[in-house]
Amino acid sequence: MDENLKKTLRYRWIIFWILAVQYLLVYFHRISPAVAAPELIRTFDISGTQLGVLASAYFYSYCIMQIPVGILADAWGPKKVITVFSLIAALGAVSFGFSPDFKFAIIARIFVGLGVSAIFISSMRLLANWFRAIEYARVSGVLMAIGGVGWLTATTPLAFLLQGFGWRESFIAIGIFSLIPVILTGLFVADTPEKRGLPGILTEPIACSDKTNRNVIDDLRHILREKHFWAIAIWFIFRGGALFGFFGLWAGPYLADVYKLSKQTTGNILSMIAIAMIFLSPVLGHFSDKTLMSRKKVLVSTSILNSICWLFMLIFYNNLSLLWLYIVFFIMGITISSVGTIAIVAVKEFFPQEIAGTSMGTMNIFPFIGGIMFQPLMGYVLDKTGKIQGIYQPSAYKIMLWIFFITSLLSLISIMFARETFKKP
């Protein structure tokens, strides 16, 4: 192998790990309000509903920015987008720590969501220039695994940090720490190997639209007219609905109300989602790239397994053993969260390389649409059945599980209509 090419192969991992730290912070900021909830309620004297508004401010700005971020990644180049937006996220985190009142805290959270909204799509866009197609799903899986580390970091480690230093000081310190990967991105990351003075490894590197003068409206029209795009979009809506609507909100109350579990045990079971992301995301990428050499087979097989898990939870909705709860939540983490990057990779492969960022950014809206839809919907379902002695009854959660089982079947049907995108070398 040419010595210069070896330099490219080595240097791309420096870039990857810089971007991975950025992505870790995305998940950290996404989960952290749940851990800091008691301190935030006391500081701002707010209700649980207001706390929900504060936490969701992140999701709305994140969701809204996905198409613009994809367009900007194609137009400016992903490095510039990541650098500018991650700086916004760091400043948002510091501002959140200094928030004098509830309204200011909401604005700060909006800026955090705005800032981190660019990291995933732009990183995927950039890494596509440094890794071959046959390596791409595996690398994306490792990136998703780092997101799982961010999820875990926002639980017990953050709790210790809050206990030792207070929530304000903790978020200010996190915001300042976030400036380090911003600086490293500006110094070491490059959109392509050629821009770093290294030989490229792709026969057809992804060009940015500032060179090709692409029409954004035409690109979006082209993306939205692709019927296979919608097969994955529908799949993502239901996956996001399950991830954010159940595991990100109502799974904790479900375990507490139905199984009477302690906060520590509930947290340990919920951590199975993050652990599955960490350890199984790279494995699914390897299966997609090397073993099955297929995107669709991975998506369909995990969707079948996901429906089986929901059916299992539905049948035994109030009498699963502790061991089975750990097992089922771990498998759910694989089939709902870990597999997400395979779907994003498939979407990228639907379209010409020069609109890779736009296509991935457009698709990345749909899981958050699912979350926005299902979080209040599940709350409505529970409220309709009412509480007894301050807790929702097992029968209420059974209705919820019925909904998720049915939507899992709909997502399975939808993904079966998507076409295969993997191209054997």
N, C-alpha and C positions, 0 to 999 in steps of 0.2 A: 504494500500500500504506500502511496505517495506520502512523504513526510508532512507536507503542507496540509493534506487532507486529514492526517492524524491530528493535526493542531485544531482543525475545525471540529472533529469529533470530540476532542477533549474540551474545547472552549464552550461548546453548546451546553455542556452540563453546568458550567458556571452561570450561564444565562438562565438555565432552567431553575436552579436553586434560588436565584434572586427573585424570579417570578413566583416560585413556590412560597417564599416567605410573604410576598404580597398577597397571595391567595389564602394563606393561613389567616391573615388579618381580616379577610372578607368574612370568613365563617366566624371568627372571633366576635366581630362587631354584630353579626347577625344574631348570635345566641346570648351575648353578654347581658342584655337588659333583664333576662329571666333570673339570672343569678343576683343581680344588683337590685331586684324589685323591692325588697323590704326597705332598703336605704333610700331608694328613689321616692317611694310612697311617703316615708317620714319627712324627707327633706322638702318636697314640694307640696305636701299635704293633699295628695290626690287619691282618687278612687281607683278601683281595679279597672274600670272602663277607661279612665284617663291614662292609666299605665299602658293599656292596650293600644291607645292612640299614639302614645310616645314610642312604643316599640315598633308599631306598623309604619311610622313615618319613614323608616329605613326602606321598607319594602316598596312603598309607592314610588319614591324617587328612583330606586334601583330598577323597578319594572319599566317605568316611563323611559328610562335612558337606554334601554337595550338596543333599539333600532338606531338611534343617533350614534351610540358608541360604535356599533358595527360599521356604520357609514364613515365615521371619523377614522376608525382603524384602517379602512381601505383607502381613505383620502390622505390623511396625514402620515400614516404609518403607525403601527401599534406602539412603538417605543415612546413616541411623543405623547400619545394618548395616555399610556400607563403612567408616565412621569407626572403629567399635569394633574390627572385625576387622583392619583394616590397622594399627591400633595394636598389636594382639597380634603381627602379623607382624614389625613393626619391633623389638619387644622380644625376639621369638624370634631374630632375626638378631643382635642385640647379645649375647644370651645364648650363642648358638652361638660367637661370637668369644671369649667368656670361658670356654668349656667346660673344666673341669679334667680331665675324663676322658671315655671313650667313651660311657658310659651317659648322662651329662649332655648330651653332644652329640646323642644320639638324641632325648632329650626336647625339646631346643631345636629340632631339625628338625621334630618333631611340631607344635610351636607355630607354626613358620613355615608349615607346610602348613595348619594350622588357620586361621591369619590370612588367608592369600591365598585360601583356599577360597571366600571370600565375594565376591571382587572381580568376577569375570566375570559371574556370574548377576545380582548386584545392579546392576552397571553396565548390562547389557542391559535389566533391568527399568526402571531410571531413564531411560535414553535413549529408551525407548518412549513416555515422556511428553513428550519434547522434540522428537522427530522424527516426521514422518508415516510411515504404513505404506509409502508408495512410496519413501521415503528410507531406510528402516530397514536393509535388507540392505547398502546401500552404506556406511552409517555403521558397521555391524557389521564389514564387511570392513576398513575403515580401522582399527578397534580391533584386529582380528586382526593386521593388518600391524604395529601397534605391538608386539604380542606377539613378532613376528618380530625386531624391533629388540632386544627384551629377550633373545631367544635369542642373537643375535650379540654383545650386550654381555657375555654370560656366557662368551664364548670368548676371543678374542684380547685385548680390553680388560681383562678380569679377569685374564688371565695376566700382563699387564704390571703390573697393580696388585699381584698376589701377589708378583711378582718384586721390586718396588720397596719394598713395605711389609710383606710377610708376610701369611699368610692370616688370622690373628687380627685384626690391625689393619684389614685390608680389610673383613672382615665386620662389625666394629664400626662402621666408618665408613659402610658401606652401610645398616646399621640406623638410624644417626642421620640419614642423608640421607632415609630412608624416612619420618621424622617430618614432613618438609616437606609432601608431598602429603596426609598425615593432617590437618595444620592447614589446608591450603587447602580440603580437602573440607569440614571443619567450618565454614569461613568463607564459602565461595562456592557450594557445591553445594546445590541444592534439588530435592526430589522432583518438583515440578511448577513450571511457570512461575508459576502463581497464588500459590504459596508464596513466590515471590520478588517478588510484586507486579507481575507482568507478565501480559499477556494470553496465554491458552493458544492453541495452534495445532491442538489436536485437538478434534473434536466430541464425543468420548467418552473423556476421560482415564482412565487406569487408577486405580481406587480401591484403597485399602489395606483389608485385612480388619478393621482395628480399627474401621472405620466400618460394615462390613457384617456383622460377627460370623459369619464363615464357619466351617464345621466342617472342620478340617484332614483328618480321616479321610475325610470325604465327598469332599473335593477330590481326595485321592490315589486314592480308589476310582474316581472319575470319570476321572482321567488314565489309570490302569492298565487300565481297561476299553476304552479307545479302541484299536481294532485297528491304525489307521494309526500310532499312537504306537509300536507294537512293530515295525512295518516299519522305522522310522528307528532304533529302539533296537538291533536286530540289525545294521543297517548300521554303527552307531557302535561296536559291540563289535569288529567286524572292522577298522574304521578305526583304533581305538585300539590294537588288537593289532599292526597293522602299524607305526603311528607309534612306539609305545613299545617294542614287542617286537623290531622290526628296526632302524628308523632311530635309535631312542633308546638302543639297547644293542648289537645284534649286527652292524649295518652296518659299524662300524669294524673289528672283527675280520675280517669278511668281506673287506673291501678289503685289509687287511694280509696275511691268510693266503692268499687266492686270487690277488690281483694283486701282492702284495709291494710295496705302496705305502708311502711314508714317512708319518710322523705328520702332517707339514705337508700333504702332498697329500691324505691321507685326511680331514683336517679341512676342507680347502677343498671337497672333494666333498660332505661332510656339510653344509656351510654352505648348500648349494643349497636345502635344506629351508626354512631361515630366510629366504633371499632370495626364494623363491617366496611365502612368507607375506607378506613386506613389499610386494612389487610386484603380486602377483596377487590377493590377498584383496579389495582395493577393486575390481579389475576384475571379479571374479566377482559382487560385490555389484551393480555397475552392470549387468552382463548380466541378473541376476535381476530388478532393479527396472525397468530401462528397455528393454533390447534384447529379451530373451525374454519379459519380464513373466511369469516363472514360477519357482517354486522347484524343482519336480520335474524340469523339463528340465535344469537345471544339475546337479542331483544325479545323474540318470541318465547324462547325457553324460560327466561326469567319472568316474563309476564304470566306464563302458565303456572310457574311456581308461586308467584305472588297471589294469584286467584286461589290456589290451594290453601295458602296461609290464611287468607281472609275467611275462607269457608271453615277452616279449622277453628279460627278464633270465634266465628259465629256460632258454630255448633257447641263449643265448650266455653261460651262467653263469660261464665262466672265460676268455672271450676277447673281451670288449668293449674297445674302444679307450678311452683316457682321455677323449677328447671325448664319446663316447657315454655314459660313466659320468656326466659332468657333466650331459648333456642328460636322461638318464633320471631321475637324482635330482632334478633341477629339476621335471620333470613330475610325479614322485611327490609332491613338496612341494605342488603345486597340487591334485592329486587326493586326497590324504590329509589334508593340514593346512588349506590355504587355504579349502577348501570347507566346513569344519566349521561356520562361522557361518551359512551358508545353511540347513543342517539344523536348527540351533537356532532360527533365525527361523521355519522351517516349523512346528516344534513349538509355538512361541508362538501361531501362528495357528490351531492346531487347537482351541484352548480359549478360554473367555471371558477377557476382559482382566484381570479381578480375580484370576485364578489364574495369571497369566503367569509370575511368579517361581517358583511351585511347579512348574509344568510344565517350565520350562527347567532348574531345579535337579534335578528327577528325571531328565531326559534326560541331563544332564551327568555322571551317574554312569557311564554305559555305556562311554564311551571308556576310562575308567580301569579298569573291569572287564576290558576287553580287554587293557590293558597288564599288569595283575596276572596274567591267565591266560597270556598269550603269552610274557612274559619268561622264566619258569621252564620253560615247555613247549619253547621253542626251545633252551634250555640242555640240557634232557634229550635232545632229538633229537641235538644235537651230541655229548654225552657218550656216547650209545649207540654212536656210530660210532668214538669214541676219537680220541686224538691220535697223531701221528707226529712225533717230534722236537719236541714241545711245541706243535704247531699242529694245528688242525682241517683236515681234507682238503677239497678242492673238492667231493667227492661228498657230504660231510655238509651243506655249504651248499646243494647242489642239492636235497636232501630238504626243507630249510627253504623254499626258493623254491617248491617244489611245493605246500607247505602254504599259503603266502601267495597263490599263484595260485588255488588252489581256494577259499580263503576270500574272495578278491576276487570270484569268480563268485557265491558265495553272497550277498555283500553287494549285488551288482548285482541279483540276483533279488529280494532283500528290498526294495530301494528302489523297484523297479518296482511294488510293491503299495501304496506310499504314495500318498495322494491329493494333488492340487494344492491349495495353500492361498492362492496369490496372488489378491488381489481387485483387479481393474482399477478405477481411480478413475472 
